[in-house]
Amino acid sequence: MKHFPDSELIINADGSCFHLHLKPENLADKVILVGDPARVDTVASHFDSIECDVSSREFHTITGTYKGKRITVQSHGIGCDNIDIVMNELDTLANIDYATRTEKPEHRTLTCVRIGTCGGIQPFTPTGTFVASVKSIGFDGLLNYYAGRNEVCDLELEEAFKQHMAWDCVKGAPYVAVADTELIDQIAGDDMVRGYTISCGGFYGPQGRELRAPIADPQQNEKIGTFEYDDLKVCNFEMESSALAGLASLLGHRAMTCCMVIANRYAKEMNTDYKNSIDTLIKLVLDRI
């Protein structure tokens, strides 16, 4: 039985995991992930009861009940690097015995739905559109550091995308992480646009935004917008869905991302007053998870 030493599985003095400061008993099987720590309170405002409220850095957690369902809402901050922390630590809470530092004999599967904001890149994804990420193309490279990445990725789509983009290998290899198909059907229903998502390692250059620093490929977004595979197109940019879907698959969990479009890069439109309207998406996910 594998043993996890102190330097690898870091447990705080109070028995909580290192970054999230959660204890195993704090975690529900259903997890809603949000980037903004303040959005945790927005989600939890719909709960019927709250059993714990924990904050550490950008990681804010509330566990409670909603219409009889026990749910944890967890903030992860910005970027795939933070998803690496959050998904690994949530998995340890579910599947490692903290007392013995060994893996539990029975695997516990978490259902994780990320609610986020994104930039739409198609004429059919104007601001306000809800997008469900069926597959996420990771520009971040995170999943390439894990064994088994080929087994949980769509390798044919990867190759088609690299050929279409004339991909420069200096950027590192993109990967295509696949969301849980049953969870997509459960959450997306018939009122969310389904498509591919680009998960970027930054907000500006990696998403084709050029301010004072020139970008390497000025035609990047135009090429992304014309890519099509299996009758689906790339619908949006965001910064977390590839790592979430990929790590969840590797660790045996169900995960997906749904986002509200707050900027349309195709039309060059931006809605900065989105915080009230995203509550509609939050309520949909709470009812469907």
C-alpha positions in Angstrom: 0.0 0.0 0.0 1.5 3.3 -1.1 2.6 5.6 1.7 2.6 9.4 1.2 5.5 11.1 3.1 5.2 14.5 4.9 6.9 16.4 2.1 4.5 15.1 -0.6 1.2 15.0 1.3 1.4 18.2 3.4 -1.1 18.1 6.3 -1.4 21.1 8.6 -1.2 20.8 12.4 -5.0 20.9 12.7 -5.4 18.0 10.3 -6.3 20.0 7.2 -4.8 19.9 3.7 -2.0 22.4 3.1 -3.5 25.1 0.8 -7.3 24.7 1.2 -7.2 24.2 5.0 -10.0 21.7 4.7 -10.5 18.5 6.7 -11.9 15.3 5.1 -15.2 15.7 6.9 -15.7 19.2 5.3 -15.9 17.9 1.7 -19.2 16.9 0.0 -19.4 14.6 -3.0 -20.8 17.4 -5.2 -18.4 20.3 -5.7 -19.0 23.6 -7.4 -15.8 25.4 -8.4 -15.5 29.1 -9.0 -12.5 31.4 -9.6 -13.4 34.4 -7.5 -13.4 33.8 -3.7 -16.2 36.3 -3.3 -18.4 34.2 -5.7 -18.4 31.4 -3.1 -20.6 33.6 -1.0 -22.9 34.3 -4.0 -23.3 30.5 -4.6 -23.8 29.8 -0.9 -26.4 32.5 -0.5 -28.8 30.0 -2.1 -28.0 27.3 0.4 -30.6 26.2 3.0 -27.9 25.6 5.6 -24.1 26.0 6.0 -21.9 23.7 8.0 -18.4 25.1 7.4 -16.8 28.3 6.0 -13.0 28.3 5.5 -10.7 30.8 3.8 -7.0 30.6 3.0 -5.4 32.8 0.5 -7.5 32.7 -2.7 -9.1 29.4 -1.6 -12.5 30.0 0.0 -14.7 27.0 0.8 -18.3 26.7 2.0 -20.1 23.4 2.5 -23.8 23.3 3.0 -27.1 21.9 1.7 -29.3 23.0 -1.2 -32.7 21.4 -1.7 -31.5 18.4 0.3 -28.2 18.1 -1.6 -24.9 18.4 0.3 -22.6 20.7 -1.8 -19.2 22.1 -1.4 -18.4 25.4 -3.2 -14.7 26.0 -3.6 -12.8 28.9 -5.1 -9.6 28.2 -7.1 -8.3 31.6 -8.2 -7.1 32.1 -11.7 -5.2 29.7 -13.8 -4.5 26.0 -14.4 -1.7 26.0 -11.8 -4.3 26.7 -9.1 -6.5 23.9 -10.5 -3.5 21.6 -10.0 -3.5 22.5 -6.3 -7.3 22.4 -5.8 -8.0 19.1 -7.6 -5.1 17.2 -6.1 -6.0 18.4 -2.5 -9.7 17.7 -3.0 -8.7 14.2 -4.1 -6.5 13.6 -1.1 -9.4 14.6 1.2 -11.6 12.0 -0.6 -9.2 9.2 -1.2 -6.3 9.3 1.3 -6.5 8.4 4.9 -4.8 11.3 6.6 -4.2 9.3 9.8 -2.2 6.6 8.1 -1.1 8.5 5.0 -2.2 5.7 2.8 -4.7 5.4 0.0 -8.2 4.3 1.0 -9.3 0.9 -0.2 -12.5 2.2 -1.8 -12.3 5.0 -4.3 -14.6 8.0 -3.7 -15.7 9.8 -6.8 -16.3 13.6 -6.7 -18.6 15.4 -9.1 -17.1 18.8 -10.0 -18.7 21.6 -12.0 -16.8 24.8 -12.6 -18.8 27.9 -13.1 -16.8 30.6 -14.7 -16.6 33.5 -17.1 -15.0 33.5 -20.6 -14.4 35.2 -23.9 -16.5 34.0 -26.8 -14.8 33.8 -30.2 -17.7 32.9 -32.5 -20.6 35.0 -33.9 -23.0 32.5 -32.2 -21.5 33.2 -28.7 -22.4 36.8 -27.9 -22.1 38.2 -24.4 -24.5 36.4 -22.0 -24.2 33.0 -23.8 -23.7 29.9 -21.5 -21.0 27.6 -22.9 -20.4 24.0 -21.8 -16.9 22.8 -22.5 -17.1 19.4 -24.1 -13.4 19.2 -24.7 -10.7 21.7 -23.6 -7.5 22.4 -25.5 -4.9 23.2 -23.0 -2.3 25.7 -24.0 -1.0 25.6 -20.4 1.0 22.3 -20.6 0.0 21.2 -17.1 -1.3 17.7 -18.0 1.9 16.9 -19.8 3.6 16.5 -16.5 1.4 13.5 -15.5 1.7 9.9 -16.6 -1.3 8.7 -18.4 -2.1 11.9 -20.1 -2.5 10.2 -23.5 -5.1 7.8 -22.1 -7.4 10.6 -21.0 -6.9 13.0 -24.0 -8.3 13.1 -27.5 -5.1 12.5 -29.4 -6.7 12.7 -32.8 -8.2 16.1 -32.1 -4.8 17.3 -30.7 -3.1 16.4 -34.0 -5.8 18.0 -36.1 -5.6 21.2 -34.1 -1.8 21.4 -34.3 -1.9 20.9 -38.0 -4.6 23.5 -38.5 -2.7 26.0 -36.3 0.8 25.2 -37.8 1.6 24.8 -34.1 5.0 26.2 -33.0 6.6 23.5 -30.7 8.4 26.2 -28.7 5.1 26.8 -27.0 5.0 23.3 -25.7 2.5 20.6 -26.7 -1.2 21.4 -26.4 -3.4 18.7 -24.9 -7.1 18.0 -25.3 -8.9 17.0 -22.1 -12.4 15.5 -22.3 -15.2 16.4 -19.9 -17.4 13.8 -18.4 -20.1 13.2 -21.1 -22.9 12.2 -18.8 -22.2 15.2 -16.6 -22.2 17.5 -19.7 -25.7 16.2 -20.6 -26.9 16.6 -17.0 -25.7 20.2 -16.5 -25.8 21.6 -20.1 -29.3 20.4 -20.9 -30.6 22.1 -24.1 -29.9 25.7 -23.1 -26.1 25.8 -23.2 -23.9 26.0 -26.3 -21.6 23.0 -26.5 -18.2 23.2 -28.0 -14.4 23.2 -27.6 -12.7 25.6 -25.2 -9.2 26.9 -25.3 -7.6 27.0 -21.8 -4.7 29.6 -21.8 -1.7 30.1 -19.6 -2.4 33.8 -19.4 -5.0 36.5 -20.1 -3.2 38.7 -22.6 -0.7 37.3 -25.1 -1.9 33.6 -24.8 -5.4 34.8 -25.6 -4.2 36.9 -28.6 -4.6 40.2 -26.8 -1.9 42.6 -27.9 -1.2 45.7 -25.8 2.4 47.0 -25.7 4.1 43.7 -26.0 3.7 42.2 -29.5 2.3 38.7 -29.7 4.1 35.9 -31.6 1.2 34.9 -33.9 -1.1 37.8 -34.8 -3.4 35.4 -36.7 -3.8 33.0 -33.8 -7.4 33.9 -33.0 -8.5 33.9 -36.6 -7.1 30.4 -37.1 -8.7 29.2 -33.8 -12.1 30.6 -34.9 -12.1 28.6 -38.2 -11.1 25.3 -36.6 -13.8 22.6 -36.7 -13.7 18.9 -35.8 -16.6 16.4 -35.4 -19.0 19.2 -36.2 -17.9 21.3 -33.2 -16.0 24.6 -33.1 -13.9 26.4 -30.5 -16.4 28.6 -28.7 -14.4 30.3 -26.0 -11.2 31.2 -24.2 -10.8 30.7 -20.4 -8.0 29.6 -18.1 -8.9 26.5 -16.2 -11.1 23.9 -17.9 -8.4 21.8 -19.5 -6.6 21.1 -16.2 -9.9 20.4 -14.4 -11.2 17.9 -17.0 -7.7 16.3 -17.4 -6.9 15.9 -13.7 -10.4 14.7 -12.9 -10.1 12.0 -15.5 -6.7 10.9 -14.2 -7.9 10.8 -10.6 -11.2 9.1 -11.3 -13.6 12.0 -10.8 -16.4 13.5 -12.9 -15.8 17.1 -14.0 -16.9 19.8 -16.5 -16.8 23.5 -17.0 -19.7 25.9 -17.9 -19.0 29.6 -18.5 -20.9 32.7 -19.2 -19.5 34.8 -22.1 -18.7 38.3 -20.8 -16.6 39.3 -23.8 -17.0 38.5 -27.5 -13.6 38.6 -29.2 -15.2 38.2 -32.6 -17.4 41.3 -32.2 -15.0 43.1 -29.9 -17.7 43.5 -27.2 -17.3 43.4 -23.4 -19.8 43.3 -20.6 -18.1 44.4 -17.3 -21.4 44.4 -15.4 -21.9 40.7 -15.4 -21.9 39.8 -11.7 -25.7 39.9 -11.3 -26.5 38.0 -14.5 -24.1 35.1 -13.7 -26.4 34.2 -10.8 -28.8 32.7 -13.4 -26.0 30.2 -14.4 -25.3 29.5 -10.7 -29.0 28.6 -10.1 -29.0 26.3 -13.1 -26.0 24.4 -11.9 -27.3 24.2 -8.3 -30.6 22.7 -9.6 -28.9 20.2 -12.0 -25.8 19.0 -10.1 
